[in-house]
Amino acid sequence: MRRKKIFRFFDRYLGIPLVLFLALFTRRKRRLPIEDIQNVFIY
């Protein structure tokens, strides 16, 4: 039970800031503006 609390602590206080920090170095994909979409095909 104690081990679960330790993992939860590290996940919250180290994991979240680490993911946010690493997200600064990733490239974001450019999305098409919604106005440019002319039709949608549903199969």
N, CA, C and O atoms as a Maestro MAE file, in Angstrom:
{
 s_m_m2io_version
 :::
 2.0.0
}

f_m_ct {
 s_m_title
 :::
 protein
 m_atom[172] {
  # First column is atom index #
  i_m_mmod_type
  r_m_x_coord
  r_m_y_coord
  r_m_z_coord
  i_m_residue_number
  s_m_chain_name
  s_m_pdb_residue_name
  s_m_pdb_atom_name
  i_m_atomic_number
  :::
  1 25 0.826 -1.201 0.000 1 A "MET " " N  " 7
  2 3 0.000 0.000 0.000 1 A "MET " " CA " 6
  3 2 0.863 1.255 0.000 1 A "MET " " C  " 6
  4 15 0.539 2.244 -0.658 1 A "MET " " O  " 8
  5 25 1.947 1.208 0.733 2 A "ARG " " N  " 7
  6 3 2.843 2.367 0.805 2 A "ARG " " CA " 6
  7 2 3.460 2.647 -0.558 2 A "ARG " " C  " 6
  8 15 3.659 3.802 -0.935 2 A "ARG " " O  " 8
  9 25 3.756 1.593 -1.287 3 A "ARG " " N  " 7
  10 3 4.374 1.738 -2.605 3 A "ARG " " CA " 6
  11 2 3.446 2.484 -3.565 3 A "ARG " " C  " 6
  12 15 3.906 3.280 -4.384 3 A "ARG " " O  " 8
  13 25 2.167 2.232 -3.466 4 A "LYS " " N  " 7
  14 3 1.184 2.899 -4.322 4 A "LYS " " CA " 6
  15 2 1.173 4.407 -4.062 4 A "LYS " " C  " 6
  16 15 1.061 5.196 -5.001 4 A "LYS " " O  " 8
  17 25 1.288 4.807 -2.805 5 A "LYS " " N  " 7
  18 3 1.310 6.225 -2.461 5 A "LYS " " CA " 6
  19 2 2.562 6.903 -2.998 5 A "LYS " " C  " 6
  20 15 2.512 8.051 -3.438 5 A "LYS " " O  " 8
  21 25 3.683 6.192 -2.962 6 A "ILE " " N  " 7
  22 3 4.928 6.759 -3.482 6 A "ILE " " CA " 6
  23 2 4.819 6.989 -4.983 6 A "ILE " " C  " 6
  24 15 5.205 8.046 -5.481 6 A "ILE " " O  " 8
  25 25 4.293 5.997 -5.709 7 A "PHE " " N  " 7
  26 3 4.136 6.150 -7.156 7 A "PHE " " CA " 6
  27 2 3.174 7.288 -7.489 7 A "PHE " " C  " 6
  28 15 3.412 8.037 -8.436 7 A "PHE " " O  " 8
  29 25 2.126 7.422 -6.747 8 A "ARG " " N  " 7
  30 3 1.164 8.496 -6.976 8 A "ARG " " CA " 6
  31 2 1.814 9.863 -6.740 8 A "ARG " " C  " 6
  32 15 1.568 10.813 -7.483 8 A "ARG " " O  " 8
  33 25 2.643 9.950 -5.701 9 A "PHE " " N  " 7
  34 3 3.356 11.192 -5.406 9 A "PHE " " CA " 6
  35 2 4.278 11.578 -6.562 9 A "PHE " " C  " 6
  36 15 4.251 12.717 -7.027 9 A "PHE " " O  " 8
  37 25 5.094 10.626 -7.025 10 A "PHE " " N  " 7
  38 3 6.014 10.914 -8.121 10 A "PHE " " CA " 6
  39 2 5.269 11.235 -9.411 10 A "PHE " " C  " 6
  40 15 5.691 12.101 -10.178 10 A "PHE " " O  " 8
  41 25 4.186 10.551 -9.645 11 A "ASP " " N  " 7
  42 3 3.411 10.795 -10.851 11 A "ASP " " CA " 6
  43 2 2.842 12.207 -10.855 11 A "ASP " " C  " 6
  44 15 2.870 12.883 -11.883 11 A "ASP " " O  " 8
  45 25 2.339 12.645 -9.747 12 A "ARG " " N  " 7
  46 3 1.715 13.968 -9.687 12 A "ARG " " CA " 6
  47 2 2.738 15.096 -9.691 12 A "ARG " " C  " 6
  48 15 2.607 16.049 -10.459 12 A "ARG " " O  " 8
  49 25 3.750 14.997 -8.843 13 A "TYR " " N  " 7
  50 3 4.649 16.129 -8.647 13 A "TYR " " CA " 6
  51 2 5.883 16.110 -9.541 13 A "TYR " " C  " 6
  52 15 6.565 17.130 -9.646 13 A "TYR " " O  " 8
  53 25 6.191 15.013 -10.176 14 A "LEU " " N  " 7
  54 3 7.298 14.966 -11.126 14 A "LEU " " CA " 6
  55 2 6.828 14.667 -12.539 14 A "LEU " " C  " 6
  56 15 7.382 15.201 -13.500 14 A "LEU " " O  " 8
  57 25 5.827 13.833 -12.678 15 A "GLY " " N  " 7
  58 3 5.371 13.412 -13.997 15 A "GLY " " CA " 6
  59 2 4.707 14.526 -14.778 15 A "GLY " " C  " 6
  60 15 5.027 14.733 -15.948 15 A "GLY " " O  " 8
  61 25 3.797 15.242 -14.160 16 A "ILE " " N  " 7
  62 3 3.068 16.307 -14.862 16 A "ILE " " CA " 6
  63 2 4.015 17.431 -15.301 16 A "ILE " " C  " 6
  64 15 3.966 17.835 -16.463 16 A "ILE " " O  " 8
  65 25 4.876 17.952 -14.413 17 A "PRO " " N  " 7
  66 3 5.805 18.984 -14.886 17 A "PRO " " CA " 6
  67 2 6.767 18.473 -15.958 17 A "PRO " " C  " 6
  68 15 7.131 19.222 -16.865 17 A "PRO " " O  " 8
  69 25 7.178 17.224 -15.867 18 A "LEU " " N  " 7
  70 3 8.073 16.656 -16.869 18 A "LEU " " CA " 6
  71 2 7.397 16.596 -18.231 18 A "LEU " " C  " 6
  72 15 8.013 16.940 -19.239 18 A "LEU " " O  " 8
  73 25 6.154 16.169 -18.278 19 A "VAL " " N  " 7
  74 3 5.422 16.104 -19.542 19 A "VAL " " CA " 6
  75 2 5.216 17.508 -20.110 19 A "VAL " " C  " 6
  76 15 5.364 17.707 -21.315 19 A "VAL " " O  " 8
  77 25 4.885 18.462 -19.285 20 A "LEU " " N  " 7
  78 3 4.708 19.837 -19.760 20 A "LEU " " CA " 6
  79 2 6.024 20.411 -20.293 20 A "LEU " " C  " 6
  80 15 6.032 21.122 -21.297 20 A "LEU " " O  " 8
  81 25 7.124 20.103 -19.625 21 A "PHE " " N  " 7
  82 3 8.432 20.571 -20.077 21 A "PHE " " CA " 6
  83 2 8.804 19.955 -21.419 21 A "PHE " " C  " 6
  84 15 9.292 20.651 -22.309 21 A "PHE " " O  " 8
  85 25 8.577 18.659 -21.565 22 A "LEU " " N  " 7
  86 3 8.901 17.991 -22.826 22 A "LEU " " CA " 6
  87 2 7.991 18.452 -23.958 22 A "LEU " " C  " 6
  88 15 8.396 18.429 -25.120 22 A "LEU " " O  " 8
  89 25 6.786 18.865 -23.641 23 A "ALA " " N  " 7
  90 3 5.855 19.340 -24.665 23 A "ALA " " CA " 6
  91 2 6.344 20.637 -25.307 23 A "ALA " " C  " 6
  92 15 5.936 20.965 -26.422 23 A "ALA " " O  " 8
  93 25 7.198 21.366 -24.627 24 A "LEU " " N  " 7
  94 3 7.732 22.602 -25.197 24 A "LEU " " CA " 6
  95 2 8.627 22.324 -26.406 24 A "LEU " " C  " 6
  96 15 8.804 23.195 -27.258 24 A "LEU " " O  " 8
  97 25 9.190 21.119 -26.486 25 A "PHE " " N  " 7
  98 3 10.138 20.795 -27.539 25 A "PHE " " CA " 6
  99 2 9.534 20.003 -28.689 25 A "PHE " " C  " 6
  100 15 10.251 19.614 -29.611 25 A "PHE " " O  " 8
  101 25 8.253 19.763 -28.654 26 A "THR " " N  " 7
  102 3 7.623 19.022 -29.746 26 A "THR " " CA " 6
  103 2 7.012 19.993 -30.741 26 A "THR " " C  " 6
  104 15 6.616 21.104 -30.390 26 A "THR " " O  " 8
  105 25 6.945 19.554 -31.976 27 A "ARG " " N  " 7
  106 3 6.339 20.384 -33.003 27 A "ARG " " CA " 6
  107 2 4.849 20.105 -33.040 27 A "ARG " " C  " 6
  108 15 4.404 18.965 -32.905 27 A "ARG " " O  " 8
  109 25 4.108 21.151 -33.222 28 A "ARG " " N  " 7
  110 3 2.666 20.982 -33.323 28 A "ARG " " CA " 6
  111 2 2.281 20.906 -34.781 28 A "ARG " " C  " 6
  112 15 2.838 21.609 -35.625 28 A "ARG " " O  " 8
  113 25 1.327 20.048 -35.067 29 A "LYS " " N  " 7
  114 3 0.845 19.918 -36.437 29 A "LYS " " CA " 6
  115 2 -0.080 21.080 -36.752 29 A "LYS " " C  " 6
  116 15 -0.884 21.502 -35.921 29 A "LYS " " O  " 8
  117 25 0.050 21.580 -37.949 30 A "ARG " " N  " 7
  118 3 -0.847 22.647 -38.378 30 A "ARG " " CA " 6
  119 2 -2.150 22.023 -38.848 30 A "ARG " " C  " 6
  120 15 -2.144 21.065 -39.621 30 A "ARG " " O  " 8
  121 25 -3.227 22.548 -38.396 31 A "ARG " " N  " 7
  122 3 -4.541 22.057 -38.794 31 A "ARG " " CA " 6
  123 2 -5.107 22.950 -39.881 31 A "ARG " " C  " 6
  124 15 -4.814 24.144 -39.956 31 A "ARG " " O  " 8
  125 25 -5.917 22.342 -40.708 32 A "LEU " " N  " 7
  126 3 -6.618 23.122 -41.722 32 A "LEU " " CA " 6
  127 2 -7.727 23.924 -41.056 32 A "LEU " " C  " 6
  128 15 -8.414 23.414 -40.170 32 A "LEU " " O  " 8
  129 25 -7.905 25.154 -41.467 33 A "PRO " " N  " 7
  130 3 -9.036 25.923 -40.915 33 A "PRO " " CA " 6
  131 2 -10.353 25.272 -41.330 33 A "PRO " " C  " 6
  132 15 -10.456 24.715 -42.423 33 A "PRO " " O  " 8
  133 25 -11.325 25.339 -40.485 34 A "ILE " " N  " 7
  134 3 -12.620 24.719 -40.749 34 A "ILE " " CA " 6
  135 2 -13.268 25.322 -41.990 34 A "ILE " " C  " 6
  136 15 -14.022 24.641 -42.685 34 A "ILE " " O  " 8
  137 25 -12.985 26.576 -42.275 35 A "GLU " " N  " 7
  138 3 -13.578 27.233 -43.432 35 A "GLU " " CA " 6
  139 2 -13.127 26.597 -44.751 35 A "GLU " " C  " 6
  140 15 -13.838 26.683 -45.752 35 A "GLU " " O  " 8
  141 25 -11.944 25.957 -44.760 36 A "ASP " " N  " 7
  142 3 -11.414 25.360 -45.984 36 A "ASP " " CA " 6
  143 2 -12.040 23.998 -46.306 36 A "ASP " " C  " 6
  144 15 -11.853 23.489 -47.412 36 A "ASP " " O  " 8
  145 25 -12.752 23.420 -45.399 37 A "ILE " " N  " 7
  146 3 -13.370 22.115 -45.622 37 A "ILE " " CA " 6
  147 2 -14.665 22.334 -46.418 37 A "ILE " " C  " 6
  148 15 -15.576 23.036 -45.978 37 A "ILE " " O  " 8
  149 25 -14.715 21.717 -47.592 38 A "GLN " " N  " 7
  150 3 -15.873 21.942 -48.464 38 A "GLN " " CA " 6
  151 2 -16.896 20.817 -48.377 38 A "GLN " " C  " 6
  152 15 -18.095 21.069 -48.494 38 A "GLN " " O  " 8
  153 25 -16.453 19.594 -48.176 39 A "ASN " " N  " 7
  154 3 -17.406 18.494 -48.051 39 A "ASN " " CA " 6
  155 2 -16.808 17.382 -47.192 39 A "ASN " " C  " 6
  156 15 -15.597 17.304 -46.987 39 A "ASN " " O  " 8
  157 25 -17.691 16.538 -46.705 40 A "VAL " " N  " 7
  158 3 -17.280 15.442 -45.833 40 A "VAL " " CA " 6
  159 2 -17.873 14.167 -46.415 40 A "VAL " " C  " 6
  160 15 -19.056 14.111 -46.753 40 A "VAL " " O  " 8
  161 25 -17.028 13.145 -46.524 41 A "PHE " " N  " 7
  162 3 -17.482 11.866 -47.053 41 A "PHE " " CA " 6
  163 2 -17.661 10.894 -45.885 41 A "PHE " " C  " 6
  164 15 -16.720 10.653 -45.127 41 A "PHE " " O  " 8
  165 25 -18.862 10.340 -45.739 42 A "ILE " " N  " 7
  166 3 -19.145 9.356 -44.695 42 A "ILE " " CA " 6
  167 2 -19.484 8.055 -45.376 42 A "ILE " " C  " 6
  168 15 -20.365 8.004 -46.234 42 A "ILE " " O  " 8
  169 25 -18.784 6.997 -44.994 43 A "TYR " " N  " 7
  170 3 -18.989 5.699 -45.586 43 A "TYR " " CA " 6
  171 2 -19.800 4.822 -44.674 43 A "TYR " " C  " 6
  172 15 -20.079 3.672 -45.011 43 A "TYR " " O  " 8
  :::
 }
 m_bond[171] {
  # First column is bond index #
  i_m_from
  i_m_to
  i_m_order
  :::
  1 1 2 1
  2 2 3 1
  3 3 4 2
  4 3 5 1
  5 5 6 1
  6 6 7 1
  7 7 8 2
  8 7 9 1
  9 9 10 1
  10 10 11 1
  11 11 12 2
  12 11 13 1
  13 13 14 1
  14 14 15 1
  15 15 16 2
  16 15 17 1
  17 17 18 1
  18 18 19 1
  19 19 20 2
  20 19 21 1
  21 21 22 1
  22 22 23 1
  23 23 24 2
  24 23 25 1
  25 25 26 1
  26 26 27 1
  27 27 28 2
  28 27 29 1
  29 29 30 1
  30 30 31 1
  31 31 32 2
  32 31 33 1
  33 33 34 1
  34 34 35 1
  35 35 36 2
  36 35 37 1
  37 37 38 1
  38 38 39 1
  39 39 40 2
  40 39 41 1
  41 41 42 1
  42 42 43 1
  43 43 44 2
  44 43 45 1
  45 45 46 1
  46 46 47 1
  47 47 48 2
  48 47 49 1
  49 49 50 1
  50 50 51 1
  51 51 52 2
  52 51 53 1
  53 53 54 1
  54 54 55 1
  55 55 56 2
  56 55 57 1
  57 57 58 1
  58 58 59 1
  59 59 60 2
  60 59 61 1
  61 61 62 1
  62 62 63 1
  63 63 64 2
  64 63 65 1
  65 65 66 1
  66 66 67 1
  67 67 68 2
  68 67 69 1
  69 69 70 1
  70 70 71 1
  71 71 72 2
  72 71 73 1
  73 73 74 1
  74 74 75 1
  75 75 76 2
  76 75 77 1
  77 77 78 1
  78 78 79 1
  79 79 80 2
  80 79 81 1
  81 81 82 1
  82 82 83 1
  83 83 84 2
  84 83 85 1
  85 85 86 1
  86 86 87 1
  87 87 88 2
  88 87 89 1
  89 89 90 1
  90 90 91 1
  91 91 92 2
  92 91 93 1
  93 93 94 1
  94 94 95 1
  95 95 96 2
  96 95 97 1
  97 97 98 1
  98 98 99 1
  99 99 100 2
  100 99 101 1
  101 101 102 1
  102 102 103 1
  103 103 104 2
  104 103 105 1
  105 105 106 1
  106 106 107 1
  107 107 108 2
  108 107 109 1
  109 109 110 1
  110 110 111 1
  111 111 112 2
  112 111 113 1
  113 113 114 1
  114 114 115 1
  115 115 116 2
  116 115 117 1
  117 117 118 1
  118 118 119 1
  119 119 120 2
  120 119 121 1
  121 121 122 1
  122 122 123 1
  123 123 124 2
  124 123 125 1
  125 125 126 1
  126 126 127 1
  127 127 128 2
  128 127 129 1
  129 129 130 1
  130 130 131 1
  131 131 132 2
  132 131 133 1
  133 133 134 1
  134 134 135 1
  135 135 136 2
  136 135 137 1
  137 137 138 1
  138 138 139 1
  139 139 140 2
  140 139 141 1
  141 141 142 1
  142 142 143 1
  143 143 144 2
  144 143 145 1
  145 145 146 1
  146 146 147 1
  147 147 148 2
  148 147 149 1
  149 149 150 1
  150 150 151 1
  151 151 152 2
  152 151 153 1
  153 153 154 1
  154 154 155 1
  155 155 156 2
  156 155 157 1
  157 157 158 1
  158 158 159 1
  159 159 160 2
  160 159 161 1
  161 161 162 1
  162 162 163 1
  163 163 164 2
  164 163 165 1
  165 165 166 1
  166 166 167 1
  167 167 168 2
  168 167 169 1
  169 169 170 1
  170 170 171 1
  171 171 172 2
  :::
 }
}
